[in-house]
Amino acid sequence: MGQVRSFADQARDFVDRCDVVVVGSGPGGAVVAWQLAEAGRDVVLVEEGPAFQPEDFVTDGAAAIRRLLREDGLRTTRGNLRMPTMQAIALGGGSLVNSAICVRPPRATLDGWCEEFNLRASQLSDLEPHFDAVEAAIGVAATPDEVQGQRNLLFREGCRVLGIEAEPIRRNVRGCQGSGECLTGCRARAKQSTDISLVPRALECGTRVYTSAQVRRVLVRGRRAVGVSGRMVRPLTGEDGPAFRIEARAVVLAAGCIATPVLLERSALAGTSQACGRNLQFHPGVAVMGVFDSPTDPGFGATQGYHSLAFVERGYKIETFWGPPGVLAMRLPGQGLAYKENLARLRHAAVFDAIATVNRSHGRVRLRRGSLAPHLDWSLDPRDLPILADALWTLAKIFFAAGAKSILPGVAGLPEEMHSLDEARVLRTGGFRPEDLLCTGNHVFSTTRMHGDPALGVVDELGRCHGTDNLFVADSGIVPRSPSVNPMLVTMALAHRVAGGVIASV
């Protein structure tokens, strides 16, 4: 049986040795560690964040964000709009704070990857065994009506009236209570985040897990990675502690789409491909709040329980959403008494959102001088703006079809509140700029993309870095282009395939 070691357990510098060191315990890293451990490999899993327990989770949105997210939740892109992007720093990574959405990409999306990125074995039929294995391990199932809550069912009703195909979201949960606390940490531990699903399975096979351990360099000898080095960091403060070195026969980087290219750059490995840190892509998300005559009891229900894939070919996916009131309050208009009145209407509200595939909009992750925090340069290409305008219009139609008395679109320069579909028609015609949108971008990918041409990608289809023998990447950075849907499940499926390649090499 392995063990989890924390900052408090390491009083002095140390060295460990293993077959494979995996950096990052989120969806990608945990899958690899689990598979390697069950295959009999000696594995060390290194996680920069601490391990949180249910008693550590708080429902205060601002407090939770400061504790669970990098840069206190204030990380944003720099470009033609300031877009917040949330990355977790905790055992379990993004799976600890996301909404547990597990969706397979459309067949056409994967076919497009193969054609554009010179991939030979990444069609849906190639990846189906990996999807099947991951879904079984983390308990993926459709969200039942009993935990949908009124705000999710209003989305279903609006789609029904308009003839839009919609379905319950498939999520990795067991025994969901509909508390809507996915984003602040599931106190019921119903969400099968990797810290309670896959990491324990790796531990059962002897994996050693170091939490609060920040990897700062990959150690390389010739074409071979020989380990990693870094420092223990005090939880929540980042204060440096003892130094460590993990020596290994193979290294797997799953630190995340933003952290992995920074680590490669710090380790003088970015030069193996001009693509490292480039091709940064997001799913920019827009949301509309609808207000109803009757209370919606928004405190109850799956955080995100219903969605529609009907518009994926038009460039966006629509879904329900809810978050801590303190977070949602940031998007409400008004000042003074007017603002307080808008706050009081949250109990009559629902939020629907759209995530967009914007393949023209690329950016770059760059190392920030004197810091491990990155620069995120990304702009929304004006040619992609009509996709978001169309998504806002669709969300407005669903709200009014569901019986909303008004909507709050959250677009600067447009009316703060719209009371009819005629008033909302301006969303369809556009007339606003990228910087007028209130966007978030929590789905991030492609900074270490897989490509058959070493000059155009960072890794091959098995996740091995071009130009190396035993250095692998297994996070959302290897996704070559938008998966058209929420990226966690495809990241895990790809990581499951990467694990097979690592096992074969060690």
MITOR-810141 format. One record per residue (C-alpha): y, x, z; residue in three letters. Coordinates in steps of 0.02 Angstrom, whole numbers, padded with zeros to 5 digits, always signed. Each point is the difference from the previous one (the first is absolute). Layout:
BEGIN
YXZALA...
***
This chain:
BEGIN
+00000+00000+00000MET+00170+00069-00049GLY+00158-00013+00101GLN+00185-00038-00019VAL+00114+00136+00068ARG+00184-00033+00034SER+00154+00105+00031PHE-00036-00002+00188ALA-00172+00075-00029ASP+00064+00159-00083GLN+00086+00119+00121ALA-00010+00156-00110ARG-00018+00057-00179ASP-00173-00031-00074PHE-00113+00025-00150VAL-00136-00118-00060ASP-00126+00019-00141ARG-00088-00131-00104CYS-00071-00042-00170ASP+00147-00110-00051VAL+00171-00030+00077VAL+00082-00166-00046VAL+00188-00015+00024VAL+00054-00179+00035GLY-00094-00147+00077SER+00072-00142-00103GLY-00094-00101-00132PRO-00044+00151-00107GLY-00036+00132+00131GLY-00104-00113+00111ALA-00112-00051-00145VAL-00032+00183-00044VAL-00033+00051+00181ALA-00121-00146+00023TRP-00097+00039-00158GLN-00009+00187+00030LEU-00056-00024+00180ALA-00137-00122-00048GLU-00058+00125-00131ALA-00026+00127+00137GLY+00153+00109-00026ARG+00092+00076+00147ASP+00172-00082-00011VAL+00167+00026+00087VAL+00126-00141-00025LEU+00181+00047+00034VAL+00134-00132+00030GLU+00184+00034+00032GLU+00028-00159+00099GLY-00072-00055+00167PRO-00137-00126+00032ALA+00073-00167+00053PHE-00088-00129+00108GLN+00035-00188+00008PRO+00105+00023+00156GLU+00113+00118-00100ASP+00047-00134-00126PHE+00161-00097+00026VAL+00058-00153-00096THR+00182+00056+00002ASP+00018+00049-00183GLY+00130+00137+00025ALA-00097+00081+00142ALA-00164-00008-00096ALA+00078+00078-00155ILE+00070+00146+00101ARG-00170+00033+00078ARG-00115-00023-00149LEU+00098+00058-00152LEU+00065+00165-00065ARG+00185+00039+00022GLU+00010-00147+00122ASP-00027-00118-00146GLY+00163+00055-00083LEU-00075+00094-00147ARG+00082-00056-00163THR+00009+00049-00182THR+00153+00081-00077ARG+00054-00069-00167GLY+00083-00155-00072ASN-00058-00101+00150LEU-00042+00049+00178ARG-00176-00065+00021MET-00086+00013+00168PRO-00179+00060-00004THR-00113-00005+00152MET-00135+00130+00031GLN-00100-00004+00161ALA-00027+00150+00113ILE-00154-00048+00100ALA-00188+00010+00002LEU-00046-00125-00135GLY+00154+00037-00105GLY+00067-00142-00105GLY-00150-00110+00040SER+00068-00018+00176LEU+00162-00083-00055VAL-00035-00083-00167ASN-00052-00180-00027SER-00183+00043-00033ALA+00010-00057-00183ILE-00152+00055-00101CYS+00013-00042-00185VAL-00090+00080-00146ARG+00111+00049-00147PRO-00018-00103-00160PRO-00121+00067-00129ARG+00142+00022-00125ALA+00096+00111+00121THR-00146+00120+00022LEU-00035+00001-00186ASP+00182+00049-00026GLY-00019+00144+00122TRP-00148+00069-00096CYS+00090-00008-00166GLU+00166+00072+00056GLU-00059+00133+00122PHE-00153+00066-00092ASN-00123-00065+00129LEU-00181-00029-00044ARG-00074-00091+00150ALA+00134-00107+00083SER-00031-00170-00077GLN-00040-00146+00114LEU-00187+00018-00032SER+00009+00183+00054ASP+00090-00040+00162LEU-00090-00160+00048GLU-00134+00088+00106PRO+00138+00087+00097HIS+00096-00163+00026PHE-00161-00083+00059ASP-00038+00137+00127ALA+00175+00002+00073VAL+00016-00189+00011GLU-00165-00012+00093ALA+00051+00136+00122ALA+00168-00074+00048ILE-00042-00186-00004GLY+00099-00065-00148VAL+00003-00190-00016ALA+00117-00140-00054ALA+00123-00061+00130THR-00064-00168+00068PRO+00112-00154+00014ASP-00016+00002+00190GLU+00114+00151+00013VAL+00115-00031-00149GLN+00135-00092+00095GLY+00129-00116-00078GLN+00105+00134-00085ARG-00150+00064-00101ASN-00057-00175-00044LEU+00175-00042-00064LEU-00023+00137-00130PHE-00166-00077-00049ARG+00082-00171-00017GLU+00144+00064-00105GLY-00120+00088-00117CYS-00109-00158-00011ARG+00149-00108-00050VAL+00049+00124-00136LEU-00177+00029-00062GLY+00003+00183+00050ILE-00170+00071+00045GLU+00001+00065+00179ALA-00133+00054+00123GLU-00024+00058+00180PRO+00026+00186+00018ILE-00154+00106+00030ARG+00030+00108+00154ARG-00095+00124+00107ASN-00002-00099+00161VAL-00131-00067+00120ARG+00048-00141+00118GLY+00183-00015-00052CYS+00097-00109+00123GLN+00148-00032-00115GLY+00121+00091+00114SER+00101+00070-00146GLY+00009+00170+00085GLU-00069+00109-00139CYS+00159+00101-00020LEU+00021+00041+00184THR-00183+00038+00035GLY-00137-00129+00024CYS-00017-00023+00188ARG-00157-00106-00027ALA-00077+00146-00098ARG-00058-00123-00131ALA+00071+00100-00143LYS-00129+00128-00049GLN+00119+00147-00016SER-00089+00164-00025THR+00025+00056+00180ASP-00118-00137+00058ILE-00113-00016-00152SER-00033+00163-00094LEU+00058+00135+00121VAL-00125-00058+00134PRO-00139+00008-00130ARG+00047+00180-00037ALA+00007+00038+00186LEU-00176-00067+00022GLU-00058+00133-00122CYS+00086+00141+00094GLY+00173+00009-00081THR+00134+00081+00106ARG+00170-00085-00010VAL+00163+00086+00047TYR+00148-00118+00023THR+00182+00053+00013SER-00048+00150-00108ALA+00124+00039-00139GLN-00073+00101-00144VAL+00132+00115-00074ARG-00097+00106-00123ARG-00158+00001-00101VAL-00082+00171+00013LEU-00059+00066-00168VAL-00098+00151-00060ARG-00001+00015-00188GLY-00056-00166-00074ARG-00072-00060+00165ARG+00078-00091+00146ALA-00065+00076+00161VAL+00082-00115+00128GLY+00165-00064+00068VAL+00121+00053+00136SER+00135-00087+00099GLY+00058-00050+00172ARG-00035-00135+00125MET+00154-00113+00017VAL+00046-00103+00150ARG-00018-00187-00038PRO+00161-00094-00039LEU+00111+00155+00018THR-00078+00122-00124GLY+00025+00145+00121GLU-00106+00151-00049ASP-00154+00039+00102GLY-00145+00122-00022PRO-00041+00071-00171ALA-00168-00033-00083PHE-00103+00057-00147ARG-00147-00096-00073ILE-00114+00107-00108GLU-00104-00097-00126ALA-00107+00012-00155ARG+00103-00138-00082ALA+00166-00085+00033VAL+00045-00182-00034VAL+00183-00051+00006LEU+00029-00183+00039ALA+00166+00016+00089ALA+00079-00133-00109GLY+00086-00011-00167CYS+00160+00074+00072ILE-00068+00130+00124ALA-00138+00074-00109THR+00113+00068-00140PRO+00117+00071+00132VAL-00148+00089+00081LEU-00055+00067-00169LEU+00176+00065-00032GLU+00010+00082+00172ARG-00168+00083-00036SER+00060+00070-00168ALA-00128-00111-00088LEU+00120-00115-00093ALA+00005+00122-00145GLY-00178-00042-00048THR+00076-00152-00089SER+00175-00047-00051GLN-00044-00178+00053ALA-00009+00036+00187CYS+00128-00107+00090GLY+00059-00078-00162ARG-00039-00172-00073ASN+00042-00080+00168LEU-00025-00187-00021GLN+00025-00152+00110PHE-00030-00184-00003HIS+00179-00054+00037PRO-00013-00163+00095GLY+00123-00144+00000VAL-00010-00149+00116ALA+00074-00174+00014VAL+00015-00099+00161MET-00017-00188-00010GLY+00063-00123+00130VAL-00087-00168+00029PHE+00050-00159+00091ASP-00151+00008+00114SER-00048+00149+00108PRO-00124+00118-00082THR-00063+00079+00162ASP+00012+00171-00084PRO-00063+00092+00153GLY-00176-00059-00041PHE-00098+00051-00153GLY-00063+00153-00091ALA+00142+00120-00038THR-00043-00017-00184GLN-00131-00132-00033GLY+00026-00067-00178TYR+00044+00078-00167HIS-00002-00027-00187SER-00050+00121-00136LEU+00060-00118-00137ALA+00149+00110-00044PHE-00080+00172+00003VAL+00011+00014-00189GLU+00186-00037+00015ARG+00017+00145+00122GLY-00009-00074+00174TYR-00112-00073+00134LYS+00063-00135+00118ILE-00055-00029+00179GLU+00049-00067+00170THR+00076+00108+00135PHE+00058-00004+00180TRP+00064+00133+00118GLY+00076+00020+00171PRO+00155-00110+00017PRO+00106+00153+00040GLY-00048+00075-00169VAL+00023-00161-00098LEU+00169-00027+00082ALA+00068+00151-00092MET-00002-00097-00164ARG+00092-00153+00067LEU+00180-00027-00058PRO+00150-00047+00105GLY+00096+00067+00149GLN+00031-00063+00175GLY-00043-00183+00022LEU-00060-00018-00180ALA-00123+00142+00027TYR-00065-00077+00161LYS-00026-00164-00090GLU-00100+00088-00134ASN-00106+00083+00133LEU-00038-00170+00074ALA-00067-00056-00169ARG-00140+00128+00000LEU-00114-00129+00083ARG+00023-00108-00157HIS-00026+00146-00120ALA-00130+00083-00108ALA+00009+00159-00104VAL-00083+00030-00168PHE+00010+00168-00086ASP-00044+00088-00162ALA-00056+00179-00031ILE+00043+00066-00172ALA-00085+00120-00120THR+00145+00102-00067VAL-00081+00135-00107ASN+00165+00062-00070ARG+00068+00040+00173SER-00056+00173+00056HIS+00062+00119+00133GLY-00042+00158+00093ARG-00049+00061+00173VAL+00086+00163+00045ARG-00011+00113+00151LEU+00153-00013+00110ARG+00065+00172+00049ARG-00034+00041+00182GLY-00101-00157+00029SER-00171-00076-00032LEU+00085-00165-00043ALA+00015-00027-00189PRO+00136-00051-00119HIS-00050-00156-00097LEU+00095-00009-00164ASP-00036-00165-00087TRP+00100-00125-00101SER-00040-00169-00074LEU+00008+00014-00188ASP+00118-00138-00063PRO-00134-00048-00127ARG-00113-00050+00146ASP+00133-00109+00081LEU-00050-00158-00099PRO-00172+00007+00082ILE+00078-00020+00171LEU+00119-00134-00062ALA-00147-00099-00069ASP-00093+00021+00165ALA+00148-00067+00101LEU+00011-00151-00115TRP-00185-00035+00020THR+00013+00010+00190LEU+00147-00120-00003ALA-00099-00125-00103LYS-00147+00007+00119ILE+00112-00029+00151PHE+00085-00153-00072PHE-00167-00068-00062ALA-00064+00018+00179ALA+00146-00103+00067GLY+00124+00132+00059ALA+00176-00066+00025LYS+00078+00170-00038SER-00041+00181-00036ILE+00080+00166+00048LEU-00032+00120-00146PRO+00073+00158+00076GLY+00092+00061-00156VAL+00175+00071+00019ALA+00132-00086-00106GLY-00097-00164-00011LEU+00017-00149+00116PRO-00075+00038+00170GLU-00086-00169+00001GLU-00057-00111-00142MET-00041-00185+00022HIS-00081-00046-00166SER-00094+00073-00145LEU+00155-00019-00108ASP+00097+00109+00121GLU-00142+00126+00002ALA-00005+00015-00190ARG+00117+00150+00010VAL-00148+00098+00068LEU-00087-00023-00166ARG+00147+00052-00107THR+00031+00155+00104GLY+00176+00068-00010GLY-00028+00111+00152PHE-00028+00187+00015ARG-00143+00097+00080PRO+00111+00041+00149GLU+00030-00185+00031ASP-00182-00029+00046LEU-00069+00005+00175LEU-00162+00093-00038CYS-00135+00083+00101THR-00128+00121-00068GLY-00151+00022+00113ASN-00127+00025-00140HIS+00017+00180-00059VAL-00108+00095-00123PHE-00023+00127-00143SER+00079+00160+00072THR-00166+00093-00018THR-00069-00107-00139ARG-00170+00023-00079MET+00005+00048-00183HIS-00124+00074-00120GLY+00129+00128-00056ASP+00036+00131+00137PRO+00177+00021-00067ALA+00040-00184+00028LEU-00090-00039+00162GLY-00040+00078+00168VAL-00183-00051+00022VAL-00149-00047-00106ASP-00097-00163+00016GLU-00096+00066+00150LEU+00163+00042+00089GLY-00020+00188-00019ARG+00165+00092-00024CYS+00008+00079-00172HIS-00014+00189+00015GLY-00097-00003+00163THR-00184-00009+00044ASP+00000-00095+00163ASN+00170-00077+00035LEU+00002-00190-00017PHE+00127-00141+00018VAL-00053-00175+00056ALA+00154-00106+00032ASP+00105-00118-00106SER+00083+00149-00084GLY-00149+00015-00118ILE+00025-00177-00067VAL+00068+00042-00174PRO+00109-00154-00020ARG+00033-00166+00084SER-00163-00091+00042PRO+00094-00165-00030SER-00054-00058+00175VAL+00008+00063+00179ASN-00067+00179-00008PRO-00103+00020+00159MET-00168-00056-00068LEU+00008+00101-00161VAL+00053+00152+00102THR-00153-00023+00110MET-00115-00023-00149ALA+00066+00158-00082LEU-00018+00093+00165ALA-00180-00061+00010HIS-00029+00081-00170ARG+00092+00159+00053VAL-00117+00012+00149ALA-00148+00008-00118GLY+00078+00147-00091GLY+00034+00091+00164VAL-00178-00028+00060ILE-00065+00073-00162ALA+00108+00155+00021SER-00041+00040+00183VAL
***
